[in-house]
């Protein structure tokens, strides 16, 4: 039964590109486990910087839209 389940999961993963990408990302993260103390804070800082930049762009677009409409 376990072999059939494993085969079914592999088929599902292979048929959906998102699952393939997520699986590849998880494998890469697992390979980099020894570097996590450096990588995770770096990724968190990068997320914050990108989020703030994109949020500022959205807010600027909303202000322009309010003025024009």
C-alpha positions in Angstrom: 0.0 0.0 0.0 2.8 2.4 0.8 4.4 1.9 -2.6 1.1 2.6 -4.3 0.7 5.8 -2.2 4.2 6.9 -3.0 3.7 6.3 -6.7 0.4 8.2 -6.6 2.1 11.1 -4.8 5.0 11.2 -7.3 2.5 11.3 -10.2 0.6 14.2 -8.5 3.8 16.1 -7.9 5.0 15.5 -11.5 1.7 16.7 -13.0 1.7 20.0 -11.1 4.5 22.5 -11.8 3.9 24.4 -8.5 4.4 21.2 -6.5 7.6 20.5 -8.5 8.9 24.0 -7.7 8.0 23.8 -4.0 9.6 20.3 -3.7 12.8 21.6 -5.4 12.9 24.6 -3.0 12.5 22.4 0.0 15.3 20.1 -1.1 17.6 23.1 -1.7 16.8 24.4 1.8 17.5 21.0 3.3 20.9 21.0 1.5 21.7 24.4 3.0 20.7 23.5 6.5 24.1 24.2 7.9 23.9 27.8 6.6 20.5 28.5 8.0 21.8 30.7 10.9 23.0 33.1 8.2 20.5 32.5 5.4 17.3 32.8 7.4 18.0 36.2 8.9 19.3 37.4 5.5 16.1 36.2 3.8 13.9 37.9 6.5 15.7 41.2 6.0 15.4 40.9 2.2 11.6 40.2 2.6 11.2 43.3 4.8 13.0 45.5 2.4 11.1 44.3 -0.7 7.8 44.4 1.2 8.3 48.0 2.3 9.4 49.0 -1.2 6.4 47.4 -2.9 4.0 48.7 -0.2 5.3 52.2 -0.8 4.6 51.8 -4.5 1.1 50.6 -3.9 0.4 53.5 -1.6 1.8 56.0 -4.1 -0.4 54.5 -6.8 -3.5 54.8 -4.5 -2.7 58.4 -3.8 -2.4 59.2 -7.5 -5.7 57.4 -8.2 -7.5 59.3 -5.5 -6.3 62.6 -6.9 -7.2 61.8 -10.5 -10.6 60.2 -9.8 
